[in-house]
Amino acid sequence: MDKREVERVTRYFSVLQNPLCIKVLLMLEIEELYVFEIKEKLGVTSAVASEILQKLRLLDIVSFEQESRRRRYFLKRRDILGLIQDFGRITRRKS
């Protein structure tokens, strides 16, 4: 792995270390959601929900469709869910 790849992977891990980001991805696995729905389900402010979605968008993991003044978010990179599940299995293993 070259230096650029390491930096790219590090960016992913730095975003995915936030439990709220993982929760958003798991919610979007089930259904497309508007920001206000994500905010309500997470119990956070609109600003926090928007910040999480922006970070995930910058990594090209989620995207949205603009509907009038609202954005409906969806999971663009479903393969990231496999990574999350793999890490879930790794963390359950006993030494």
Helices and strands as residue ranges (DSSP letters): H 3-16, H 19-30, E 33-34, H 35-42, H 46-58, E 62-67, E 70-75, H 79-92
